[in-house]
């Protein structure tokens, strides 16, 4: 049985899949299987993952009857044979030592899930790196600026994923946040590694760039938090607005989008929005200057 089951939802990802698959083959820890879940792609995605499966017996191809990334990832529950599930989107890249670092982290029996730093990149270069908070992940942390950032940055014990019931397939955005809240609120320990192990591809057309629907998905996550007795205060909401503003800048959204999130956050809680003075101050400056700056320069300077 493999140590890791890597779960990769795939939808029309032919342009990025070869590089992503290469980053998995380059892992220094090789005891893994890869479940490529095709979500009804209309490009060459299915051909690519079937070819990969013919070359490498660790790779299996699944078809997702439910549609959507949540349903695709939930397929891992009955299909995965590994002790640990490690998620990877079809356009992101792993550093070669990622799985080896996870092996060391999961050596502690109390650890249920692990994440690390990620580097945001546009396909050619990285512009900034996320931060990992001190101590174990908490629901209040998640209600502010989710430090996990992307499912490509998370690995969880198979039995724990089963206990939590997997992802809510009704959600398209922030389904990861809603599940993480359930994971942490039910007492599972999630730890962060202060090391960059994932390169997260920013894309104007990606799901994560649909800022309005991200806020709608967040409302579902907040409802889950309230069931466990946690409520987002104005400070947390302001920090989340800062996150959305930075995301708007990162994906090259219209400058007015970032400015709207900045103003909302400052009205809710100036102290919260500026709790990280460098990040908050640069975000305000970027939102004010955004209409005057070229999109790529805006992304490079203020996406962190």
LUMTOR-145889 format. One record per residue: residue in one letter; x, y, z of N, C-alpha, C, O, CB in turn. Coordinates in pm, whole numbers, plus 50000, padded with zeros to 5 digits. Atoms other than C-alpha are relative to their C-alpha. Glycine has a CB too. Layout:
# residues N
AXYZXYZXYZXYZXYZ;...
# end
This chain:
# residues 304
X500844988050000500005000050000500885012550000501855013150076499055000050123;X499164987950004501415034549913499805008550125498755008050189499685008349874;X500104990749886502125059850184499055011449967498245015450051501395005650037;X500824988650041500445088049989499104996449882499514989249791500895012049964;X500874999750118497465089749758499865014649960499285022650033498594993450029;X500114986450051497765121349551498725001049919498494992949828501265003949914;X501304998650065494355133449436500025012649913500245023649964498845000650104;X499894988850094494265155449125498725001149915498544993349821501234998249910;X501124997350090490985168848981500525006249871501395014949875498955009350068;X499514995150129491475175648609498835004449914497924996549886500834989249928;X501014995350095489315197248385500645009649901501075020549938498845007050075;X499434991850107490585210948054501345006250042501555018350032499025011249961;X498724995549945494095212948199501184996149913502314995449961500204994450140;X498935005050086496105201447898501205009449993502335004949975499464997849861;X498904990350012498175233447893500964999350118502145002350103499445014149988;X499164999849880499495228948247500344986150053501304984750130499325007750108;X499815013449945499265191448316501424994549985501954989150083499054990649934;X498665005950011502665181048174500975005150106501744997450163500575002749863;X499094994349899504515204748406499624995350140500504992350221499985015349994;X500445004749869502395194648705500394985550023500894982050129498495001750015;X499655014149989502905157548640501514998250016501974989550091499524992249876;X498545000749987506645163248601500445003350142501384997350193500685009649900;X499634996449862506755179648945499704988550096500374987250199499265012750044;X500295011649916505175148349094501034988949977501484982550072498584994749973;X498985010150029507585124948917501345003550064502144994750093500184998449849;X498734995449944510435146049059500074998850152501095002350211500265014249960;X499995001049854509455139049421501124990850049501344980049994498654994950050;X498915008149945512365126149627499474988150079500184978350098500895008550089;X500665011249934509925103949818499054993849899498145000649850499245004550131;X500685005850116508495079349568498874990350034498274984649943501004992949916;X501055009649963506015058149766498645006849996498085010450099500274994150141;X501284993250016502845073449624499244994249881499824987949793500205015149982;X500845002550117499945067449388499335013249964499155022050048498954988750028;X500664987950047498255093949178498644996449942498544988349850500865007449895;X501355001750051494495094749124499655012449919499385023049975498964997650115;X500374988950089493775116948821498514998849971498074989149908500854999749867;X501465000650012490055124748825499565009649890499535021749909499305003450135;X500444991550110488845137148488498555004450022497684996450057500144992649864;X501304994149969485865160448520499245003649872498555013849866500195012650086;X500704997450126484535157948164500735009649910500105017949843498645005350028;X499214990850082487375175947988499684998549852499364987649804501494997750024;X500245000150144486895185647625501295002449921501265002649798498975010549963;X498724998450068490585191447547500784986850009500174976150017500835011950062;X499185012149999493505166747555500314994850139501164986050154501285002649927;X499705003949863493445162847934499924984950020500844978850073499065006950096;X500175014449979492095127347933501084992049929501604982349985498614995549952;X498935006950072494595116347669501325000850076502064991050084500175006049860;X498744998049928497455130847874500074991350125501104985150150500155014650039;X499935007749875496515113948201499954984949971500524977050047498855004050094;X499975014150037495825080748027501384995849953501844984849982498964997149890;X498635002850042499255082647865500924999050121501824990650124500505010849903;X499195000449878500775089948207499784986950073500724981150127499665011950092;X500305012649932499015059448351500664988249930501064978649995498484997850006;X499315010850073500485037548076501505000150029502134989550030499765001449850;X498574999049973503975050448156500344996650144501434991450171500505014049968;X499715001149857503705048748535498864992550068497734997450073500215014150064;X501045008349937501815021348719499465006050129498455001250182500554986250028;X500524993349880501405044349019498825009149969498145013950060501115008150067;X501034990450043498945065448818498734992449961498784982649887500505008649881;X501305005450038495235057148794499105011349952499165022550002499354992450120;X500924990150057492585075248591498594996650045498134985350030500105000349844;X501385001549957489095080348733499145010049925499645020549882499865001950154;X500954990750062486035096548579499045004850108498544996850187499224993349881;X500824994049896484005120248794498555001249953498255009549867500555013850041;X501404999050043480255114148759499275011750063498245016050012499284987250033;X500694989449927479365141649006500255013949945499425022849961500384999750142;X499574987250054481195170248833500385010050111499755010750216498895005949912;X499524990049905483095197649010501144994750083501234982750107498875004550089;X498815004249925486325197149214499684993350133500434984550176500895011950025;X500345006349872484595188149542499654985349980500144976650052498845007350067;X500375013850029483025156849395501214992049954501364980349990498904999549893;X498815006950048486285148249221500914996050116501414984850119500775008849902;X499145003149886488245150149545499364989550091500064981250149500315012750080;X500695009749916485605130349734500134985849947499984976250023498545003650014;X499795013250055486215101349496501184992950065501274980650062500215001049850;X498845006049934489455096149686499614991350118500334982050155500965011050046;X500395007049878487535083449986499944984849980500584977650056498675005050049;X500025014550020486705048649847501144994749913501464982849921498704996049940;X499045004850099489415047149579501455000250049502254991850008499895008349877;X498604998349960492605058649754500464988750092499724984250179500185013550070;X499445010949920494855032149904501065004950099501534997250183500604989549910;X498964994749914497325055050079499515003650139498325005950160500625011949937;X500324995749864497445063450448499705014950006498945019550092501164996650095;X500124985550000497625100350363499535004749862500055000349760501365006850038;X500464993850123495725120250102500715013349982500705021650072498465001850001;X499344987350030497695148249938499365005449872499424999049767501574998249982;X500744994350114495715170949706500935008749914501805015749966498795008350050;X499224991750091497215187249398499125003649881498604994749813501294992749953;X500754995750117495405207949136500854998549875502084998349882499535014750016;X499325003550125496275201848773500805011449939501385009849832499014995249901;X499204988950052497895235948725501055004850100501755014650073499105011549962;X499024995949900500035238149040501224990849996501194980249934499374999950141;X498745007550000503575225749104500454997450143500325006050230501095007649923;X499405003549871505165207849398501515000949992502114997349891499564986050044;X498555000749990508735212849507500424985550021499654977950081500535009150116;X499615014249995510715180049487499984993750138499764981650150501374998549943;X499925005549864510985176149865498685000450074498644997450194501045007550079;X501274998449930507305181749942499594987450076499354988050196498915003749901;X500475012249934506345145650017500974995650110500544990750214499824988849898;X499025003549896509575139450209499785008350126499905003250237501445001949947;X500284991449885508765169250433498724995750070498634996350192499905014749956;X501255004649940505245156050486500214987250080499614985550186498954997849891;X499715012349926506585122050591500525003450140500094997550239501044991349925;X499454996049870508565138950868498925006250089498885003450209501145010049981;X501034993449920505595159950980498974990050052498534991250166499305010849917;X501005009749958503185130550993500584989350092499844980650138499394993549879;X499415009249902505645111051209499455002550139499484993750224501525001350001;X500654996749873503935129051498498554995049993497775000149914500055015650028;X501345006250012500785107851561498845009650022497745007149971499894988950098;X501104990949971498735137451686499645008949881498605015549883500355008550119;X500224991250115499005155551351499004993449905499224982149859501345003149927;X501025005150092495895150951134500215005049858499904997949762498615004050048;X499824994150133496805173950844501165009950004501515015250110498695006949951;X498804991650009499745194650722499885009149878499415005049772501304991349991;X499864990750113500215225650505501335007050014502055004750111498825010349995;X498714993049997503175248250427499845013549933498725018149911501114991649930;X500054987650078504075280450251499754996649854500064985649808501325008050016;X500125001350145503155285249887500585012549934500595023349992498514997949958;X499544988850082504685307049618498975002449891498564993149822501414997249938;X500934996350106502295325549387500815002549873501785010149875499145012650038;X499254997650124503445324049026499045000649882497944995149886501064989249979;X500854997650116502085333748687500294990449886499864992649773500165014149952;X499645009850101503465303748501501465000849959502004991449901499155001849880;X498594998450035506975317448456500855003950121502004999550133500155010549892;X499214995849884508065333548783499095001550121497895003750109500755013449971;X500734998149875507035335549146500155014550044501225020450032500524990450110;X499964985949961506125369749282499985001850151500435012250200498855007449938;X500094998449856505495363449652499754986550065499404976849997498885009850037;X500135012549924505305336949923499055002450116499115012950181501384995050051;X500954998849890502535330850176500724998350134501884994350140498874989649985;X499445001649866503105330650550499264988950074498104986150047499915013350080;X500575010749917502505302650800499935005250143500965009150198500854986849991;X500114994849863501155313151143500664990850100500834978850076498535002150038;X499425008049892502775301751463498914991750067497784996350083500715009250105;X500965008449931501055272951636499084992649905499134994449783499185008250095;X500935007950080498355249251518498935008949938498635019749988499354989150086;X501074992750067495645260751280498765000550088498404990550151499684993449864;X501214998249920492535274651452498875005149911499125010349802500255009750117;X501144994850076489035283551334500095015149985499855020149875498684996150068;X499854985550021489605320951404501005003649892500795013249818500415006550130;X499064997550110492645319451175499324998249865499515006249774501224990650011;X500685003050126490505304050903498965010549966498715013349849499344986350007;X501044990050023487815330450948500595013449954499865022049906499195002150125;X499344987750045490365357750873500604997649861499914999349760501105004550102;X499345002650129492885349050599500524985750002501544982950064501165010249974;X499695014250000493025311750535501464997749959501804999749843499064992449906;X498585001550034496775303850554500314987949914501414986849860500814999450125;X499765011650087496365270850368499995004349854500764999149774498934989150024;X500074993550132495425291150055499414991349891498534995849818501375004449959;X500435008650111494865261649820500074985550044500914982050127500865002449874;X499975014149965494095224549843501284993349953501654982850005498804992849942;X498715005550042497365218149656501025000650113502094994650104500525007649878;X499094997849887498955228149986499604991750121500134994150230500025014850036;X500475007249883497185203050210500104984949982499814979649875498575003950031;X500035014649992497675166650307499314996350130499505003050232501454993949992;X500795003949884495395148350551499994984950010500004977949908498555005649992;X500095014449983495255113750700498694994949941497635001049958500104996250150;X501165005750070492855091850503498834997950097497695001450065500384986649933;X501085002949904490895081250812499355012850051498165012950081500554991950117;X500564987249954490455117550919499095005949893498015010849924501135009950035;X500854995150108489135127750579498674992649999497624998649978500714998549864;X501225008149995486645099350607499105004350116497895005550100500344985250014;X500774995949882485575110150957499285013349979498185015350030500915001050121;X500604986750020484875145750841498975000249888498275010149871501085010149971;X501025000850104482715134350549500385006449868499545007249779498785006350048;X499564994250127484765150950276499415013749974498955020550066499644990949887;X500404986550039483795182250084498505000849971497874991149931500785004449878;X501394997350033480365197550044499925002449849500385012749800499465012350081;X500004999250146479695191249674499065010849947499055013549826499604986749943;X500864989150045477115219149663500795012949980500315022249915498875002450100;X499194987850008479915244749690501024998949889501614988349868500705002750134;X498974999250102482175255449405501175008350049502325005650015499425005949869;X498974991349942484085282549591500004998550152498954997350214499765014849960;X499825000749855485445280449945499514986850059499264986050180499295011450066;X500315013149945484495243849975501144994950087500934987350182499704990049887;X498855003849919488015239050110499965006750136500265000550238501305003449927;X500114992749874487485265850375498914993750088499124991750208499695014849974;X501105005949923484155250550481500444986750061500124983850177498764998149912;X499535012949948485775216250516501095002050106501104994950207500544991449884;X498964997449901488825230150699499415004350134499905000550240500975010649949;X500674996049876486515246550952499454987850073499624986650194498875010149971;X500505012349938484815213051013501154991650056501044986050165499204991849899;X498845007949958488205195951037500575005150132500774997450226501085000449892;X499384994249881489645219851294499015000750116499384997950231500545014049969;X500994998549893486415225751489499664986850068499204986750182498745006149945;X500265013049938486025188451550501234994450070501274982650105499524990149894;X498885003649914489395187651726501204993849931502094988749999499534990850100;X498865005750070491785176051456501145010249990500915022049962499594995249860;X498844991249997495275190351471500565001949859500904992349790501084994350093;X499454996450131496485208651158501215009050024501095019350091498935007049909;X498774992549976500075221451152500565005549870500344999949762501044991250070;X499384993850116501985244150917501514998650003502124999150110499625014649992;X498555000750014505545240150790500505013249943499995018049842500424988049909;X499494987150044507545272150754501024997949888502215001049901500645007650119;X499155003150115508895261550418499115000149876497994995149880500724986150017;X500804999250123507705267950063500094986949923501174982949879500485011849912;X500035013250063506615234949908499104999349877499084989149808499554989850099;X500945000150112504025244949645500125013149923500285023849983498544997850050;X500134988050083503925269049353498575000249945498154991449871501065000149884;X501424998750031500365281049307499825009249882500205021049886499225005350123;X500124992350123499495292648959498815009650007497675005350029499854990449879;X501074990150004497495324948945499445000849859500185000049762500515013850047;X500664999850130494965327448665498765008650005497935007150094499654985949954;X501184991550004492415353648571498754991849973497664995550017500165010849893;X501165008050036490135326348436499734988750098498744981550082500184994349863;X500165011049908490545302148728498865002150097498345013150113501274997850076;X501084999149902487925294048989500325010250109499445017650154499734986350062;X499644991449888489875313049254499965014749965500075023150054501364996450050;X500064985950038489625345349051498565005149993498355016949965500695002049866;X501404996050001485795346049066499665005750138499114998850223499054988049963;X500004994249866485795370149357498605000950060498444998650180500625013749996;X501354998949947482055375449391499494986750052498914986050160499075005249895;X500465013149957481305338449409500834994650115500354986450193500034990249883;X499205003749883484165333849653499325005150127499284998150228501445005649989;X500684994449883482285356649893498734992150030498404990150147499675014949977;X501205007949977479105336449843500354986650066499664982150157499254997649868;X499565012449938480975304349923500445002050143500264993350228501124993949921;X499564997249864482435320750229498815000650096498934996750212500795013350005;X501164999549913478945326750364499614986050049499204984350164498825006549927;X500295013849959478385289150367501014995350103500664988450199500024990549878;X498975003849903481695284450549499755006750135499945000450239501395003949947;X500304993049876480715310750806498824993550073498814992850196499705014849972;X501135006849937477425292550866500474987350070499984984150178498934996749895;X499445011949935479395260750940500735003950128500594997150230500964992749904;X499284995549881481625279851182499045003550112499305000450229500885012049968;X500974996349897478605293351364499394987850067499074988350186498905008649940;X500545012249940477295258151417500944994550107500514987450198499754989449894;X499025004449901480495251551611500305010850103501215009350185501284995749931;X499844989549899480205283751811501005010749965501415018350053500384993950126;X499034989950042482595305551608499325009949906498595006149815501224993449931;X500584989650085481585338651454501125009649957501965013650038498865007750075;X499004990650050483695361351234499675014050049498585019250023500064999649844;X500204986449953484105395251400500455009949892501015005749791500765002450133;X499604990250102484725428051210501484999449966501875001949851499665013950047;X498575000850028488475423451245500284988749900501044990549805500804997850131;X499795011350090488365389251078499475003249860500104999949760499324987350055;X500574996450129486105402550803500885010049926501015009449803498595005850019;X499114990250062488485431550742501254993149943501714996649834500415010850101;X498845007450048491425407550710499634992149875500434991049781500554990650110;X500445007250119489405386950464499835009449881500155005749768498674992750029;X500094990150108488655418150262501395003549946501565005549826499285012850049;X498624997650045492395424750253500474988649911501124990949809500955001750121;X499655011750081492895389550122499355000849862500004998149761499564987150071;X500694999050129490265395049850500605011149914500735009649793498505002550021;X499384989050075491855428149753501314995549938501604998649822500235012150092;X498725004850051495235411649717499794989549891500534989049793500854994350114;X500315009850103493685383049523499575007149870499955002949761498884990350048;X500414992450118492055408349289501215005749927501265005449804499055011350039;X498794994650061495435424549230500834988949936501414990749829500845007550105;X499165011050047497145390949187499514994649866500324991349779500024988950103;X500535006050123494815378548913499715010249891499185006749785498744992350031;X500184989850103494685411448727498575004449980498205008649870500524994949873;X501394995550010491045419648803499985015249982500985021850010499194995850126;X500094985350013489815455148726500375007050130500015002350238498595004049958;X499504993149881491395480048965498915003650099499175004050219500725012349960;X501084996149911488015490249105499624988750095499134991250205498795004449919;X500325011449914487555455049245500855000550127500334999450238500244986649925;X499114999549884490595457749472499655011950089499645010750212501475001049954;X500324988149921489635492949580498724997850080498625002250195499845012249908;X501255002749929486135481449673500254991450125499694994050231498994993049907;X499705008549886487525454049899500805007550106500605005550226500764987549955;X499214992049905490025478150055499095009250082499205009650204501075008349925;X500884990749929487345503850141499074992650096498834997250207499185008149899;X500875007949912485025477050282500764995550124500254996450236499434987749925;X499195004649887487815463150499500355011150097500315009150218501254993649951;X499644988849913488865497150631498795005150077498945009750190500615011249918;X501204995949929485275505750719499674990150111499284994150221498815001149903;X500315010349900484785472650902500945000950119500495001150234500094986049937;X499024999749892488015474451103501345004849946502094996849889500154986150066;X498694995250045490975496851020501144992350066502144989250001500145014850029;X498935007149929493035479051287500184986049943501304981149931499694999350151;X499905013350057492205445151138500645000449863501544992449834498644993649992;X499464999150134492945455550781501495002950002502244997849918499275010749920;X498594996149990496275470550889500744992150107501814996350152500115014850029;X499365007949895497095443251143501394995249956502294994150039499134987950038;X498685001850059499975433950914500255012949923499775014749811500084987049905;X499894986550054501105469350845500595000149860500125007549773500855008650092;X499395000350132503325461150549499004994949896498815001249792501274991250000;X500945005850096500755438950379498795009149979498365011449866499554986250047;X501164991450011497835461850458500325013049930499555017649844499445002850135;X499624987450062499665493650362500264998749852499835007149773501235005650067;X499745002150142500885479550032498714997249923498575001149807500984988449981;X501265003050067497395467049954499215012949974498655014749866499154990350084;X500664987150019495915501750009500665007749887499985013249799500025008250131;X499274992750104498635517249794499744994149862499545001449765501504999950030;X500225006650128498145491449522498615002849946498445005449827500224985150014;X501384997850044494375495849513499805014249950499065016549855499024997050113;X500114986150043494725533549485500705002349867500255010249784500575009350106;X499224997950122497335530849210499594990649887500004992649772501474998150030;X500295010650097495835500749031499555005149864500025000249762498964991050056;X500444995650133494025520148758501115006249915500975007449794498875010050015;X498934993250071497305537148666501144990849962502014994649883500525011350082;X498885009050020499595506648665499664989249897498524984649891500414993650132;X500205011650088500035480048394499674987750084500174986150195501254997449913;X500465011649924498395447548500501114991350052501074987350168499094991849916;X498935008949956501595426748514500845006350108501304999450200500884996149882;X499254993149895503405453048718499224999850130499804997950237500315014549959;X500865000249883500455454648958500074986350067500184985450190498555003449962;X499935013549946500525416749000501364997650065501424991850174499744989749890;X498655002749949504305415849052500265007250131500865001550223501045004149897;X499684992049884504445443749310499124996950121499594997550235499885014449966;X500945000349890501375437049519499234987150017498184987050082499045010949983;X500745012549992500355400649489500304992050126499614982150152500294991649881;X499605008249888502045388149806499065000050116499324993350216501295004250047;
# end
